[in-house]
Amino acid sequence: MKNSRWWIPKAWFLFIMMMAWTGLTGQVARYDVVISEIMADPTPAIGLPAAEYVELHNRTDSACLLVGCTLQLGNTVKALPAISIEGDGYAIVVAEKYREEFSDLGIDLYTLSSLSITDGGQRLTLFSQRGEVMHSVAFRKQWHKDGIKQDGGWSLEMIDERQPWLDEEGWASSVDPSGGTPGRANSHSPLPPDLDPPELTRVTMTDSQTLRIWFSEPISDKHPFTTDIFKVSPAMAISSVKEVPPTFQALDLRLAATPHSGQTYHIEICGELCDCSHNLIPLGTGIPWGTSHHPDQNDLVINEILTHPFDGCDADFVELYNRSSHIIDLKDVKIGSGGDMLPDKAVVALSSGMQVMPGAYAVLCKNRKTTLQQYHCPTPHALVQCDSLPAYANASGVVFVTDYGLQVVDRFAYTEEMHYSKLLSSEGVSLERLDPHWPTQDNDNWHSAAESVGFATPGYANSQRGSDLEDSELSVMPEIFSPDNDGYDDFTFIRLQLPEPENRVSIQIFDLNGNAICHLANNMLCGTEAQFRWDGEDDRKRQVPSGLYVVDVRWRRSDKRPGHKRKVVAVNN
């Protein structure tokens, strides 16, 4: 009987404690408790136990009890034990088998049956008991800027816990001599305050009536998301606005009606919307959008590629250009490498989606931050991170663009010889397409990016572009060119327009003494249009001297009738 009388109040005591914990957990707001340090690759150990760990930090001044919370690592969800963290305190989560190794460090330790963090990087998300995201971070191994630290033994630390919503710019390798700071303040000085408002970067449609708009940083939930914050033109009502976890960098706008196919709309911000540092987005900020179209062949073409980045850094990129008259979404596009009729490997260009408007560019980057640092990028939102972008060989390879069902949209087989022959090295130099409407695989349609633009033009018009050519039987444009790779008239185009197909074309360049110095084409079979490029070199790849030269073009039609035209061109070195 004595045991029975004791059991009842003890049961009530435990029930009350659990209710209290649940209540406290419910009061924990987003970013109150955050993932502040990640040890993904603990070997070779520097001065800490050779064990993976995740550090949680209570950013508030009050003690916090977490009950029923979960930690998701990639696709694996781990139920966390009840965790108590003092105000401005820390808790470490490790696998049970490493409990004793951490016990001497004098830190608050909580264990799981197992803990496996992908060395190369993955998303880690902390969920409350109610399934709400408290904090999420998708780290990558490359966040360790030091190649030695990428090899293991060093943790990634949140640089400034006052700004836990920051992505890569908010994390860095620990500089503590032990390799990390589990259970104590991180080893970095705070960042400057964020004074820049968020920007509207891209849009996609997740279904026929939901428009998802993306921002450059997470949007604060301190203000209600009401439909009157946005305006659609032409007019269309918005029935609801919802956040998109786990990053909260996007909002879903549910439309009251289905948009008309072929109609271009504009979404505009006309109410209060701010980032987590309370920087308001300027009123009137907007972006065009519409229903996307399935990409057909040559709708989305390869316009520029970098396959040999500076210093061997992993910063390849492929620029795509929408030469069609309709919107194309990158979630419906795959980027591939190798292969003849089909790519050996192909991945979705951007699974979260990005609408590419007609006449616009999209750049798929292996390392977006590096590309932005190394090149002038006046339209940074055209550059998107594509972690799974295939690895392209420096000297030669194949770039594929397909639809989601692997129907070929464009294919480009590149070689080192397509670069400007006078370059000492193609390292850090992109190959640019000269005319997006001319065949992709025409070698004369590609050239090294100009030195004057820093050797690449990701996200905007190429430095090397074909001039507008005359509509005549034979045109040579420009008539004066300077082959020095400065981005201004570095070559001349020779375009032949003929009334019938199946023509045999020969082109020679003569100096004023009548010597044939260059043979651009020899009895080449061409259709009604043919285009050639002369870089100012002779047959031995030597730069010709400044002066006047004669472009001699001869052709013979299928009925054997010959044709002959000449044009004078000037080289100004």
C-alpha positions as CSV (number, residue, x, y, z in Angstrom):
1,M,0.0,0.0,0.0
2,K,2.9,2.3,0.8
3,N,4.3,1.6,-2.6
4,S,1.0,2.4,-4.2
5,R,0.6,5.7,-2.4
6,W,4.1,6.7,-3.5
7,W,3.6,5.6,-7.1
8,I,0.6,7.9,-7.7
9,P,2.3,11.2,-6.9
10,K,5.5,10.1,-8.6
11,A,3.5,9.4,-11.8
12,W,1.9,12.8,-11.5
13,F,5.3,14.4,-11.0
14,L,6.7,12.8,-14.1
15,F,3.6,13.8,-16.1
16,I,3.8,17.4,-14.9
17,M,7.5,17.5,-15.8
18,M,6.9,16.2,-19.2
19,M,4.1,18.7,-19.8
20,A,6.5,21.5,-18.6
21,W,9.2,20.3,-21.0
22,T,6.7,20.1,-23.8
23,G,5.6,23.7,-23.1
24,L,9.1,25.0,-22.9
25,T,9.9,23.2,-26.2
26,G,6.9,24.8,-27.8
27,Q,8.2,28.2,-26.7
28,V,11.5,27.8,-28.5
29,A,11.4,30.0,-31.6
30,R,13.3,29.5,-34.8
31,Y,17.0,30.1,-34.4
32,D,16.8,30.1,-30.6
33,V,18.7,26.8,-30.6
34,V,21.0,26.3,-33.6
35,I,23.6,23.9,-35.0
36,S,26.7,25.8,-34.3
37,E,29.5,23.3,-35.1
38,I,29.9,20.2,-37.2
39,M,32.7,17.7,-37.1
40,A,32.1,15.6,-40.2
41,D,35.5,14.1,-40.8
42,P,37.4,13.7,-37.5
43,T,40.5,11.9,-38.8
44,P,43.3,12.4,-38.6
45,A,42.6,13.7,-35.1
46,I,44.3,16.9,-34.2
47,G,43.6,17.2,-30.5
48,L,40.0,16.0,-30.1
49,P,38.5,12.5,-30.0
50,A,38.4,10.9,-33.4
51,A,34.6,11.1,-33.5
52,E,31.9,12.9,-35.4
53,Y,29.8,15.4,-33.4
54,V,27.2,18.0,-33.8
55,E,27.1,21.0,-31.4
56,L,23.9,22.7,-30.4
57,H,23.9,26.3,-29.0
58,N,21.2,28.0,-27.0
59,R,21.3,31.6,-28.3
60,T,18.8,32.9,-25.6
61,D,19.6,34.0,-22.1
62,S,17.2,31.4,-20.5
63,A,17.7,27.7,-20.0
64,C,16.0,25.6,-22.5
65,L,14.7,22.0,-22.4
66,L,14.3,20.2,-25.7
67,V,12.0,17.1,-25.6
68,G,10.9,15.1,-28.6
69,C,13.2,16.9,-31.0
70,T,14.8,15.2,-34.0
71,L,18.0,15.7,-36.0
72,Q,17.9,15.0,-39.7
73,L,21.1,14.2,-41.5
74,G,20.5,14.0,-45.2
75,N,17.6,11.5,-45.4
76,T,18.3,9.9,-42.0
77,V,16.2,11.1,-39.0
78,K,17.5,10.7,-35.5
79,A,15.3,11.1,-32.4
80,L,17.3,13.2,-29.9
81,P,17.2,12.5,-26.1
82,A,15.8,15.2,-23.8
83,I,18.4,17.9,-23.9
84,S,18.9,20.7,-21.3
85,I,20.9,23.7,-22.4
86,E,21.7,26.7,-20.2
87,G,21.3,30.2,-21.5
88,D,24.0,30.9,-24.0
89,G,25.1,27.3,-23.4
90,Y,26.1,24.3,-25.5
91,A,25.3,20.7,-25.9
92,I,27.2,18.1,-27.9
93,V,25.6,15.2,-29.7
94,V,27.8,12.1,-30.4
95,A,27.5,8.4,-30.9
96,E,27.1,6.4,-27.7
97,K,30.4,4.5,-28.3
98,Y,32.4,7.7,-27.9
99,R,30.8,8.8,-24.6
100,E,33.9,7.9,-22.5
101,E,36.3,9.7,-24.9
102,F,34.4,13.0,-24.5
103,S,33.7,12.6,-20.8
104,D,37.0,14.2,-19.8
105,L,36.3,17.4,-21.7
106,G,33.8,18.6,-19.2
107,I,31.0,19.3,-21.6
108,D,27.2,18.6,-21.7
109,L,27.1,15.4,-23.7
110,Y,24.1,13.6,-25.2
111,T,24.4,10.4,-27.2
112,L,22.7,8.6,-30.0
113,S,23.0,4.9,-30.9
114,S,24.9,6.0,-34.0
115,L,25.8,9.3,-35.8
116,S,27.1,9.3,-39.3
117,I,27.8,12.6,-41.1
118,T,28.8,12.6,-44.8
119,D,32.3,13.9,-45.1
120,G,31.6,15.7,-48.4
121,G,28.6,17.5,-46.9
122,Q,24.9,17.2,-46.5
123,R,22.0,19.0,-45.0
124,L,21.5,18.9,-41.2
125,T,18.2,20.1,-39.8
126,L,17.0,20.4,-36.2
127,F,13.3,19.9,-35.7
128,S,11.2,20.7,-32.7
129,Q,8.7,18.3,-31.1
130,R,6.0,19.8,-33.3
131,G,8.0,19.1,-36.5
132,E,9.0,22.8,-37.0
133,V,12.4,23.6,-38.3
134,M,14.5,25.3,-35.6
135,H,17.7,25.5,-37.7
136,S,19.1,24.0,-40.9
137,V,22.4,24.1,-42.6
138,A,23.6,22.4,-45.8
139,F,27.3,22.3,-45.4
140,R,29.9,21.2,-48.0
141,K,33.4,20.0,-47.6
142,Q,34.6,23.0,-49.7
143,W,33.5,25.3,-46.9
144,H,37.0,24.4,-45.5
145,K,39.0,26.9,-47.5
146,D,42.2,25.2,-46.5
147,G,42.9,22.0,-48.5
148,I,44.7,20.5,-45.6
149,K,41.6,21.0,-43.3
150,Q,39.4,19.5,-46.0
151,D,41.4,16.2,-45.4
152,G,39.9,15.9,-41.9
153,G,40.5,16.6,-38.2
154,W,38.9,20.0,-38.2
155,S,35.4,21.1,-37.5
156,L,33.2,23.6,-39.3
157,E,32.1,26.4,-37.0
158,M,29.4,29.0,-37.3
159,I,31.3,32.2,-37.5
160,D,28.7,34.6,-36.0
161,E,25.9,33.1,-33.9
162,R,24.1,36.4,-34.1
163,Q,23.5,35.6,-37.7
164,P,22.7,31.8,-37.8
165,W,20.7,32.0,-41.0
166,L,23.9,32.7,-43.1
167,D,24.9,30.0,-45.5
168,E,28.5,29.4,-46.6
169,E,29.6,32.9,-45.7
170,G,28.6,32.2,-42.1
171,W,30.8,29.1,-41.6
172,A,34.6,28.5,-41.5
173,S,37.1,25.9,-40.4
174,S,37.9,26.0,-36.7
175,V,41.2,27.8,-35.9
176,D,41.4,26.3,-32.4
177,P,44.7,24.3,-32.0
178,S,42.7,21.2,-31.0
179,G,40.7,21.2,-34.3
180,G,37.4,22.3,-32.9
181,T,35.6,23.9,-29.9
182,P,32.9,21.4,-28.8
183,G,31.0,22.7,-25.8
184,R,32.5,26.2,-25.8
185,A,32.4,29.4,-27.8
186,N,33.6,29.1,-31.4
187,S,37.0,30.4,-32.5
188,H,36.0,33.2,-34.9
189,S,35.3,36.9,-34.4
190,P,31.8,38.1,-35.2
191,L,30.9,39.2,-38.7
192,P,30.0,42.8,-39.6
193,P,26.2,43.4,-39.2
194,D,24.1,42.7,-42.2
195,L,22.8,45.9,-43.7
196,D,21.8,44.7,-47.2
197,P,18.2,43.9,-48.0
198,P,17.4,40.5,-49.5
199,E,17.0,40.3,-53.3
200,L,14.4,38.5,-55.3
201,T,16.5,36.0,-57.3
202,R,14.4,33.4,-59.2
203,V,10.9,31.9,-59.6
204,T,9.5,28.5,-60.5
205,M,6.0,27.0,-60.5
206,T,5.6,23.9,-58.2
207,D,2.2,23.1,-59.7
208,S,-0.3,24.8,-62.0
209,Q,-1.4,27.3,-59.4
210,T,1.6,27.7,-57.0
211,L,4.3,30.3,-57.7
212,R,7.5,29.8,-55.6
213,I,9.6,32.9,-55.3
214,W,13.2,32.7,-54.1
215,F,15.2,35.3,-52.2
216,S,19.0,35.7,-51.7
217,E,18.6,35.0,-47.9
218,P,16.0,33.7,-45.5
219,I,12.9,35.8,-44.9
220,S,11.9,36.8,-41.4
221,D,8.7,35.3,-39.9
222,K,8.3,38.2,-37.5
223,H,5.8,39.8,-39.8
224,P,2.6,38.0,-41.1
225,F,2.7,36.8,-44.7
226,T,-0.4,38.3,-46.1
227,T,-1.6,38.2,-49.7
228,D,-1.6,42.0,-50.0
229,I,2.3,42.0,-49.8
230,F,2.4,41.0,-53.4
231,K,0.8,42.2,-56.7
232,V,0.6,40.2,-59.9
233,S,0.5,41.9,-63.3
234,P,-1.6,41.3,-65.4
235,A,-4.0,41.2,-62.4
236,M,-4.3,37.8,-60.7
237,A,-5.5,37.2,-57.1
238,I,-3.3,35.4,-54.6
239,S,-5.2,33.2,-52.2
240,S,-2.4,32.4,-49.7
241,V,1.3,32.8,-48.9
242,K,3.3,30.2,-47.1
243,E,7.0,29.8,-46.0
244,V,9.1,27.0,-47.6
245,P,11.2,25.1,-45.0
246,P,13.9,24.2,-44.2
247,T,15.9,27.3,-45.5
248,F,13.0,29.8,-45.5
249,Q,14.5,31.5,-48.6
250,A,11.4,31.0,-50.6
251,L,7.7,31.7,-50.3
252,D,4.8,29.8,-52.0
253,L,2.1,32.0,-53.5
254,R,-1.1,30.1,-54.1
255,L,-2.8,31.7,-57.1
256,A,-6.6,32.0,-57.3
257,A,-6.6,30.9,-60.9
258,T,-4.4,29.0,-63.4
259,P,-2.0,31.3,-65.4
260,H,-2.6,31.6,-69.1
261,S,0.0,29.7,-71.2
262,G,2.2,32.0,-73.2
263,Q,1.4,35.0,-71.0
264,T,4.3,36.7,-69.2
265,Y,3.4,37.9,-65.8
266,H,5.2,40.1,-63.2
267,I,5.2,39.6,-59.5
268,E,6.0,42.7,-57.4
269,I,6.5,43.3,-53.7
270,C,4.2,46.1,-52.5
271,G,4.2,45.4,-48.7
272,E,6.6,44.9,-45.7
273,L,8.9,42.0,-46.2
274,C,12.4,41.7,-44.6
275,D,15.3,39.4,-43.8
276,C,16.3,38.1,-40.4
277,S,18.4,41.3,-39.8
278,H,15.2,43.4,-40.4
279,N,16.4,44.8,-43.7
280,L,13.3,45.6,-45.7
281,I,13.0,44.6,-49.4
282,P,12.5,47.8,-51.4
283,L,8.9,48.3,-52.6
284,G,8.5,47.7,-56.3
285,T,11.0,44.8,-56.3
286,G,9.8,42.3,-58.9
287,I,10.6,39.6,-61.4
288,P,8.9,38.2,-64.5
289,W,7.4,34.7,-64.6
290,G,4.9,32.5,-66.5
291,T,4.1,29.0,-67.3
292,S,7.2,27.1,-68.6
293,H,7.5,25.2,-71.8
294,H,9.0,21.8,-72.4
295,P,12.5,22.4,-74.0
296,D,12.7,21.3,-77.6
297,Q,15.9,20.8,-79.6
298,N,18.0,23.9,-79.7
299,D,15.6,25.9,-77.5
300,L,18.2,26.1,-74.7
301,V,21.7,26.1,-76.2
302,I,25.2,25.8,-74.7
303,N,26.6,29.3,-74.9
304,E,29.8,29.3,-72.9
305,I,31.9,26.7,-71.0
306,L,34.8,26.8,-68.6
307,T,36.4,23.3,-68.2
308,H,39.9,24.4,-67.2
309,P,39.5,26.6,-64.1
310,F,42.3,28.7,-62.5
311,D,44.8,26.9,-60.2
312,G,43.0,23.6,-60.6
313,C,40.1,24.7,-58.5
314,D,36.8,22.9,-58.9
315,A,35.0,25.7,-60.6
316,D,33.8,24.5,-64.0
317,F,30.7,26.2,-65.3
318,V,28.3,25.8,-68.3
319,E,26.3,28.8,-69.5
320,L,22.9,28.2,-71.2
321,Y,21.1,30.7,-73.4
322,N,17.3,30.5,-74.0
323,R,17.1,31.3,-77.7
324,S,13.4,30.3,-77.9
325,S,10.3,32.5,-77.5
326,H,9.0,30.7,-74.4
327,I,10.0,30.2,-70.7
328,I,12.1,27.2,-69.8
329,D,12.5,25.9,-66.2
330,L,15.8,24.4,-65.2
331,K,14.0,21.7,-63.2
332,D,12.9,20.3,-66.6
333,V,16.5,20.3,-67.9
334,K,19.4,17.9,-67.4
335,I,23.1,18.7,-67.9
336,G,25.4,15.8,-69.0
337,S,28.8,14.8,-70.1
338,G,30.4,12.3,-72.5
339,G,28.6,10.0,-74.9
340,D,27.6,10.2,-78.5
341,M,23.8,10.0,-78.9
342,L,23.1,10.2,-75.2
343,P,25.2,11.4,-72.3
344,D,27.2,9.0,-70.2
345,K,26.1,11.0,-67.1
346,A,23.3,13.5,-66.7
347,V,21.9,15.3,-63.7
348,V,19.0,17.7,-63.2
349,A,20.3,21.2,-63.8
350,L,18.4,22.7,-60.7
351,S,15.9,20.5,-58.9
352,S,14.4,23.4,-57.0
353,G,13.7,25.2,-60.3
354,M,14.5,28.4,-62.0
355,Q,12.6,30.0,-64.9
356,V,14.8,31.2,-67.7
357,M,13.1,33.9,-69.8
358,P,13.5,34.1,-73.6
359,G,16.8,35.8,-74.4
360,A,18.2,35.2,-70.9
361,Y,21.2,33.3,-69.5
362,A,21.6,30.7,-66.8
363,V,25.0,29.5,-65.5
364,L,25.4,26.2,-63.8
365,C,28.4,26.5,-61.5
366,K,30.4,23.8,-59.8
367,N,31.4,26.4,-57.3
368,R,29.3,29.5,-57.6
369,K,31.2,31.5,-55.0
370,T,34.5,30.9,-56.7
371,T,33.1,31.9,-60.1
372,L,31.7,35.2,-58.6
373,Q,35.1,35.9,-57.1
374,Q,37.2,35.2,-60.2
375,Y,35.1,36.9,-62.9
376,H,33.0,40.0,-63.4
377,C,29.4,38.9,-63.0
378,P,27.0,41.8,-63.5
379,T,24.0,39.5,-63.2
380,P,24.9,37.2,-60.2
381,H,21.4,35.7,-59.9
382,A,21.9,34.1,-63.3
383,L,24.6,31.9,-61.6
384,V,23.3,28.9,-59.7
385,Q,25.1,26.3,-57.7
386,C,25.1,22.8,-59.3
387,D,27.0,20.5,-56.9
388,S,26.5,17.5,-59.1
389,L,27.6,19.3,-62.3
390,P,29.6,16.6,-64.3
391,A,33.4,16.8,-64.3
392,Y,34.6,18.0,-67.7
393,A,38.1,17.3,-68.9
394,N,40.3,20.3,-69.5
395,A,41.4,19.5,-73.0
396,S,38.4,17.8,-74.7
397,G,35.0,16.4,-73.9
398,V,31.3,16.6,-74.5
399,V,28.6,18.7,-72.9
400,F,25.0,17.6,-73.2
401,V,21.7,19.4,-72.5
402,T,18.6,17.2,-72.5
403,D,15.1,17.4,-71.3
404,Y,14.0,15.4,-68.2
405,G,13.4,12.3,-70.4
406,L,16.9,12.6,-72.0
407,Q,15.8,13.9,-75.3
408,V,18.7,15.9,-76.6
409,V,18.3,19.7,-76.6
410,D,21.9,20.6,-77.4
411,R,25.3,18.9,-77.6
412,F,28.8,20.3,-77.8
413,A,32.0,18.4,-78.3
414,Y,34.8,20.8,-77.4
415,T,38.6,20.6,-77.9
416,E,41.6,22.6,-76.7
417,E,42.2,23.6,-80.4
418,M,39.1,25.8,-80.4
419,H,40.8,28.3,-78.1
420,Y,42.7,31.3,-79.5
421,S,46.0,29.9,-80.7
422,K,48.1,32.6,-79.3
423,L,47.1,31.9,-75.7
424,L,50.0,30.7,-73.6
425,S,47.5,28.6,-71.6
426,S,43.7,28.1,-71.6
427,E,43.6,27.9,-67.8
428,G,40.8,30.1,-66.5
429,V,39.7,31.0,-70.1
430,S,36.2,30.1,-71.2
431,L,35.1,29.1,-74.7
432,E,32.3,31.4,-75.9
433,R,29.8,30.8,-78.6
434,L,29.9,33.5,-81.2
435,D,26.3,33.2,-82.5
436,P,23.6,31.3,-80.6
437,H,21.6,30.8,-83.8
438,W,24.5,29.2,-85.7
439,P,25.1,25.4,-85.3
440,T,26.6,24.4,-82.0
441,Q,29.1,22.0,-83.4
442,D,30.6,24.4,-86.0
443,N,34.1,25.0,-84.7
444,D,34.2,28.4,-86.2
445,N,31.3,29.3,-83.9
446,W,33.6,29.2,-80.8
447,H,36.4,31.3,-79.5
448,S,38.3,32.1,-76.3
449,A,36.7,34.8,-74.2
450,A,38.5,38.1,-74.5
451,E,41.2,39.2,-72.1
452,S,39.5,42.6,-71.7
453,V,36.6,41.0,-69.8
454,G,38.8,38.7,-67.6
455,F,38.6,35.7,-69.9
456,A,35.0,34.8,-69.2
457,T,31.5,36.3,-69.2
458,P,29.3,34.1,-67.0
459,G,25.6,35.3,-67.0
460,Y,25.8,38.0,-69.7
461,A,26.5,38.6,-73.4
462,N,29.7,37.0,-74.6
463,S,32.7,39.1,-75.3
464,Q,33.2,37.4,-78.6
465,R,30.1,37.7,-80.8
466,G,29.5,37.7,-84.5
467,S,28.8,41.0,-86.2
468,D,25.5,41.6,-88.0
469,L,26.2,40.3,-91.5
470,E,25.0,41.8,-94.8
471,D,22.2,40.0,-96.6
472,S,24.2,39.3,-99.8
473,E,25.7,36.4,-101.7
474,L,29.1,37.0,-100.0
475,S,29.7,39.2,-96.9
476,V,32.9,39.7,-95.0
477,M,32.4,41.4,-91.6
478,P,34.1,43.2,-90.1
479,E,36.1,44.5,-93.1
480,I,38.8,45.6,-90.7
481,F,39.8,43.4,-87.8
482,S,42.5,43.1,-85.1
483,P,43.3,39.5,-84.0
484,D,44.6,40.3,-80.6
485,N,41.9,38.6,-78.4
486,D,40.9,41.9,-76.7
487,G,37.3,41.3,-77.4
488,Y,37.0,43.9,-80.2
489,D,36.9,42.6,-83.8
490,D,39.3,39.7,-83.1
491,F,38.3,37.9,-86.3
492,T,36.3,38.3,-89.5
493,F,33.3,36.3,-90.6
494,I,32.9,35.1,-94.2
495,R,29.3,34.2,-94.9
496,L,28.1,32.8,-98.1
497,Q,24.4,32.7,-99.0
498,L,23.3,30.6,-102.0
499,P,19.9,29.9,-103.5
500,E,20.3,26.1,-103.8
501,P,21.7,23.4,-101.5
502,E,24.6,21.0,-102.2
503,N,27.4,23.4,-103.1
504,R,31.1,22.7,-103.1
505,V,32.9,25.7,-101.6
506,S,36.6,26.6,-101.5
507,I,38.0,29.7,-99.7
508,Q,41.5,31.1,-99.9
509,I,43.1,34.2,-98.5
510,F,45.6,36.0,-100.7
511,D,48.1,38.7,-99.9
512,L,48.4,41.7,-102.3
513,N,51.3,39.9,-104.1
514,G,48.9,37.2,-105.2
515,N,50.3,34.6,-102.8
516,A,47.7,32.1,-101.2
517,I,48.6,32.3,-97.5
518,C,45.6,30.6,-96.0
519,H,43.1,27.9,-97.2
520,L,40.0,28.1,-95.1
521,A,37.9,25.6,-97.1
522,N,38.7,23.1,-99.8
523,N,35.8,21.7,-101.9
524,M,33.7,21.6,-98.7
525,L,30.1,20.5,-99.1
526,C,27.7,23.3,-97.9
527,G,24.0,24.1,-98.0
528,T,22.3,27.3,-98.7
529,E,24.3,29.1,-96.0
530,A,27.9,28.7,-95.0
531,Q,29.9,30.6,-92.5
532,F,33.7,30.6,-91.9
533,R,35.9,32.5,-89.6
534,W,39.4,33.9,-90.3
535,D,41.6,34.7,-87.2
536,G,44.3,36.4,-89.2
537,E,46.6,33.4,-89.4
538,D,48.2,31.7,-92.3
539,D,48.3,28.0,-93.0
540,R,51.2,27.5,-90.5
541,K,49.2,29.2,-87.7
542,R,51.4,32.3,-87.9
543,Q,49.9,35.8,-87.4
544,V,49.9,37.6,-90.8
545,P,51.3,41.2,-90.9
546,S,49.0,44.2,-90.9
547,G,47.7,45.0,-94.4
548,L,45.1,44.3,-97.0
549,Y,44.1,40.8,-98.0
550,V,41.8,39.3,-100.6
551,V,39.1,36.8,-99.6
552,D,38.6,34.5,-102.6
553,V,35.5,32.4,-102.6
554,R,34.6,29.9,-105.3
555,W,31.7,27.4,-105.3
556,R,30.1,25.0,-107.7
557,R,26.4,24.2,-107.5
558,S,24.9,20.7,-107.9
559,D,24.2,21.5,-111.6
560,K,28.0,22.2,-112.0
561,R,27.5,25.9,-112.4
562,P,30.5,27.7,-110.9
563,G,30.4,30.9,-108.8
564,H,33.2,33.2,-107.8
565,K,33.3,36.2,-105.5
566,R,36.1,38.3,-103.9
567,K,36.2,40.7,-101.0
568,V,39.0,42.8,-99.5
569,V,39.6,42.6,-95.8
570,A,42.1,44.6,-93.7
571,V,44.2,43.2,-90.8
572,N,45.3,45.7,-88.2
573,N,47.6,44.1,-85.6
